Amino acid sequence: MSTQKPEPEVVRKKIRQLENRQKILLNRKADTERKARTHRLIERGAILESIFPEIVPMTGEQVKEFLEKRR
């Protein structure tokens, strides 16, 4: 029986492949999370605008002040 050890270059190549795969998966996860957050923000903004139509022309700071007054 032959118990050859893998050649260093083969091992390095496999490591690079796994590292690249990890980067791809992490990027995909970040992308999914970003898309979910964007969807949530748009959905909640639409709800706010439907309940308080007067906020549509306001700036972000004006909307914040408006909502803080309603607490």
C-alpha positions as CSV (number, residue, x, y, z in Angstrom):
1,M,0.0,0.0,0.0
2,S,1.1,3.5,-0.8
3,T,0.5,6.2,1.7
4,Q,1.4,9.2,-0.3
5,K,1.0,12.6,1.2
6,P,-0.8,15.2,-0.9
7,E,1.6,17.5,-2.7
8,P,1.9,21.0,-1.1
9,E,0.6,22.7,-4.2
10,V,-2.5,20.5,-4.3
11,V,-3.2,21.3,-0.7
12,R,-2.7,25.1,-1.2
13,K,-5.1,25.0,-4.2
14,K,-7.7,23.2,-2.1
15,I,-7.3,25.8,0.6
16,R,-7.7,28.6,-1.9
17,Q,-10.8,27.0,-3.3
18,L,-12.3,26.6,0.2
19,E,-11.5,30.2,1.1
20,N,-13.1,31.5,-2.1
21,R,-16.1,29.4,-1.4
22,Q,-16.3,30.8,2.1
23,K,-16.1,34.4,0.7
24,I,-18.9,33.6,-1.8
25,L,-21.1,32.2,1.0
26,L,-20.5,35.2,3.3
27,N,-21.2,37.6,0.4
28,R,-24.4,35.8,-0.4
29,K,-25.5,35.9,3.3
30,A,-24.7,39.7,3.5
31,D,-26.7,40.2,0.3
32,T,-29.7,38.3,1.6
33,E,-29.6,40.3,4.9
34,R,-29.3,43.6,3.1
35,K,-32.2,42.8,0.7
36,A,-34.4,41.8,3.7
37,R,-33.6,45.0,5.5
38,T,-34.3,47.1,2.4
39,H,-37.6,45.3,2.0
40,R,-38.5,45.9,5.6
41,L,-37.7,49.6,5.5
42,I,-39.6,50.2,2.3
43,E,-42.6,48.3,3.7
44,R,-42.6,50.2,7.0
45,G,-42.1,53.5,5.2
46,A,-45.2,52.8,3.0
47,I,-47.2,52.0,6.1
48,L,-46.2,55.2,7.8
49,E,-47.0,57.2,4.6
50,S,-50.5,55.6,4.4
51,I,-51.3,56.4,8.0
52,F,-49.7,59.9,8.0
53,P,-50.0,61.2,4.4
54,E,-48.7,64.6,5.7
55,I,-45.2,63.2,6.1
56,V,-44.7,62.6,2.4
57,P,-43.3,66.0,1.5
58,M,-41.3,66.2,4.8
59,T,-37.5,65.7,5.1
60,G,-36.2,62.8,7.2
61,E,-35.5,65.1,10.1
62,Q,-39.0,66.6,10.0
63,V,-40.5,63.1,9.9
64,K,-38.4,62.2,13.0
65,E,-39.6,65.3,14.9
66,F,-43.2,64.6,13.8
67,L,-43.1,61.0,15.1
68,E,-41.3,62.0,18.3
69,K,-44.1,64.5,19.1
70,R,-46.6,61.7,18.7
71,R,-45.0,59.5,21.4
